[in-house]
Amino acid sequence: MAGYPEDYLNFLIYFHAERDYFECHEVLEEYWKEHPQDPNGDAYVVLIQIAVASYHERRGRRTGAAKMLAGAVERMGRASLTPLGLDHGETQQRLVRRLQELKEEEREFVDLNLPIADPALLAACRERCLEGGEWERPSPMENVFLLNKHTMRDRSGVIAERLRQKALRIGKGESEKGQELL
C-alpha cells in the first residue's frame, strides 16, 4: 500500500491477524534499524514495545509487560502514531488502561488491538487477511510455538552471523595492532 512501508504492513498483519507478537517485533525492529533516518523512528519503537509487551503478557510475564508498556506510553509523549495511520490518542488511552490492568488485577489474557484510523490502511490489512488469516482474531493460546517462539525458533543463522561479526572485529583489531607496530 502506498505511503506505508511493507514491513509496517507486515507488522500490522502479524499483530492483528496472526497474533505473532514476536515476529511483528522482529520485522519492525529490522526495518527500524535499516532506516535510521525514517522520521517515524520513535513511533516504530513504540509499536515494537507494544508487541514485546503483548508477547510478555500473553506468557504471563506481567512485570515485563508493564515495563514495556510504560516505556511505550512515555515515548508516545514525543512520537506520534498518526503518520502511521493509527489513532494516537486512542492508542495511548488503551495502553494506559492496559498498564493499569496489569498492575491491579490478575485476569485472562486479552489481545490488544491498535486503533487504525486510516480507512485505506485498515481495508488493505483486512484484504490481506482474506489470504488465510482472520483480522483481530483471539490469540491461539494452545499454540505452544507461538507462545514460546523466542526459545523454540531456529537461531542457527543468528548465531552464525554473530560469530562472523566477532571474527571480523577480532580480525580488524589484529590488523589495527599490526598497523600500530609499523
C-alpha positions as CSV (number, residue, x, y, z in Angstrom):
1,M,0.0,0.0,0.0
2,A,1.3,3.4,-1.0
3,G,2.6,5.6,1.8
4,Y,3.4,2.9,4.4
5,P,6.5,0.6,4.4
6,E,5.8,-3.0,3.5
7,D,7.4,-4.1,6.8
8,Y,4.9,-1.9,8.7
9,L,2.0,-3.6,6.9
10,N,3.5,-7.0,7.8
11,F,3.8,-5.8,11.4
12,L,0.0,-5.0,11.5
13,I,-0.9,-8.4,10.0
14,Y,1.3,-10.3,12.5
15,F,-0.1,-8.2,15.3
16,H,-3.8,-8.3,14.4
17,A,-4.3,-11.5,12.4
18,E,-1.5,-13.9,13.2
19,R,-1.1,-12.7,16.8
20,D,2.6,-13.4,16.4
21,Y,3.9,-10.7,18.6
22,F,7.4,-12.0,18.5
23,E,7.5,-11.9,14.7
24,C,5.9,-8.4,14.4
25,H,8.6,-7.1,16.8
26,E,11.3,-8.7,14.7
27,V,10.1,-7.4,11.4
28,L,9.5,-3.8,12.6
29,E,12.8,-3.8,14.6
30,E,14.7,-4.9,11.5
31,Y,13.0,-2.1,9.4
32,W,13.7,0.5,12.1
33,K,17.4,-0.4,12.3
34,E,17.8,-0.4,8.5
35,H,16.1,3.0,8.1
36,P,17.6,5.2,10.9
37,Q,16.6,8.4,9.0
38,D,12.9,7.5,8.9
39,P,11.0,10.3,10.6
40,N,8.7,7.8,12.2
41,G,11.5,6.0,14.1
42,D,10.3,6.8,17.6
43,A,6.8,5.7,16.6
44,Y,8.2,2.3,15.3
45,V,9.9,1.9,18.7
46,V,6.5,2.5,20.4
47,L,5.0,-0.3,18.3
48,I,7.9,-2.6,18.9
49,Q,7.5,-2.0,22.7
50,I,3.7,-2.8,22.4
51,A,4.4,-6.0,20.6
52,V,7.0,-7.1,23.1
53,A,4.7,-6.2,26.0
54,S,1.9,-8.3,24.4
55,Y,4.3,-11.2,24.0
56,H,5.3,-11.0,27.7
57,E,1.7,-10.5,28.9
58,R,0.4,-13.5,26.9
59,R,3.2,-15.6,28.5
60,G,2.1,-14.5,32.0
61,R,5.1,-12.1,32.4
62,R,3.1,-9.2,33.7
63,T,6.0,-7.3,35.2
64,G,7.9,-7.3,31.9
65,A,4.8,-6.4,30.0
66,A,4.2,-3.5,32.3
67,K,7.7,-2.2,31.9
68,M,7.4,-2.3,28.1
69,L,4.0,-0.6,28.1
70,A,5.2,2.1,30.5
71,G,8.1,2.8,28.1
72,A,5.7,2.9,25.1
73,V,3.4,5.3,26.9
74,E,6.4,7.5,27.9
75,R,7.8,7.5,24.3
76,M,4.3,8.4,22.9
77,G,4.8,11.8,24.5
78,R,7.3,12.6,21.8
79,A,6.3,10.3,19.0
80,S,3.1,10.5,17.1
81,L,1.5,7.4,15.7
82,T,-0.8,9.5,13.4
83,P,1.6,9.4,10.4
84,L,1.3,5.6,10.6
85,G,-2.5,5.7,10.2
86,L,-3.2,5.0,13.9
87,D,-5.3,7.0,16.3
88,H,-2.6,8.3,18.6
89,G,-4.9,9.4,21.4
90,E,-7.0,6.2,21.4
91,T,-3.8,4.1,21.3
92,Q,-2.4,6.0,24.3
93,Q,-5.7,5.5,26.2
94,R,-5.7,1.8,25.5
95,L,-2.1,1.4,26.7
96,V,-2.7,3.4,29.9
97,R,-5.8,1.2,30.6
98,R,-3.8,-2.0,29.9
99,L,-0.9,-0.8,32.1
100,Q,-3.4,-0.1,35.0
101,E,-4.9,-3.6,34.5
102,L,-1.5,-5.2,34.6
103,K,-0.7,-3.5,37.9
104,E,-4.1,-4.1,39.5
105,E,-5.7,-7.4,38.5
106,E,-4.9,-10.9,37.5
107,R,-7.0,-11.8,34.5
108,E,-7.0,-14.0,31.5
109,F,-5.0,-12.6,28.6
110,V,-7.0,-10.5,26.1
111,D,-5.3,-9.3,22.9
112,L,-4.8,-5.6,22.5
113,N,-5.8,-4.1,19.1
114,L,-4.3,-1.0,17.7
115,P,-6.9,1.6,16.5
116,I,-6.3,2.1,12.8
117,A,-7.7,5.5,11.8
118,D,-6.8,5.4,8.1
119,P,-9.6,3.6,6.3
120,A,-7.4,2.7,3.3
121,L,-4.8,1.1,5.6
122,L,-7.5,-0.9,7.5
123,A,-9.0,-2.1,4.2
124,A,-5.6,-3.2,2.9
125,C,-4.9,-5.1,6.1
126,R,-8.3,-6.8,6.1
127,E,-7.9,-7.7,2.4
128,R,-4.5,-9.4,3.1
129,C,-6.3,-11.4,5.8
130,L,-8.5,-12.9,3.2
131,E,-5.5,-14.8,2.0
132,G,-5.5,-17.0,5.1
133,G,-5.8,-15.1,8.3
134,E,-8.6,-13.6,10.4
135,W,-8.4,-9.9,11.3
136,E,-8.4,-9.4,15.1
137,R,-8.9,-13.0,16.0
138,P,-8.0,-14.0,19.6
139,S,-4.6,-15.4,20.3
140,P,-4.4,-19.2,19.7
141,M,-3.4,-19.9,23.3
142,E,-2.9,-23.6,22.5
143,N,-0.1,-22.8,20.0
144,V,2.9,-23.6,22.2
145,F,5.4,-22.5,19.5
146,L,3.7,-19.1,19.1
147,L,3.7,-18.6,22.9
148,N,7.3,-19.5,23.3
149,K,8.8,-18.5,20.0
150,H,11.9,-16.8,21.5
151,T,13.0,-20.2,22.9
152,M,11.8,-22.5,20.2
153,R,12.8,-20.8,17.0
154,D,15.8,-21.8,14.9
155,R,18.6,-19.5,15.9
156,S,21.4,-21.0,13.9
157,G,21.5,-18.2,11.4
158,V,21.7,-15.6,14.1
159,I,24.4,-17.4,15.9
160,A,26.4,-17.8,12.7
161,E,26.1,-14.1,12.0
162,R,27.2,-13.2,15.5
163,L,30.3,-15.4,15.2
164,R,31.1,-13.9,11.8
165,Q,30.8,-10.4,13.2
166,K,33.0,-11.3,16.1
167,A,35.6,-12.8,13.8
168,L,35.5,-9.6,11.7
169,R,36.0,-7.5,14.9
170,I,38.9,-9.6,16.1
171,G,40.5,-9.5,12.6
172,K,40.1,-5.8,12.4
173,G,41.6,-5.4,15.9
174,E,44.6,-7.5,15.0
175,S,45.2,-5.6,11.8
176,E,45.0,-2.3,13.7
177,K,47.5,-3.6,16.2
178,G,49.8,-4.6,13.3
179,Q,49.5,-1.1,11.9
180,E,50.5,0.4,15.2
181,L,53.7,-1.6,15.2
182,L,54.7,-0.2,11.8
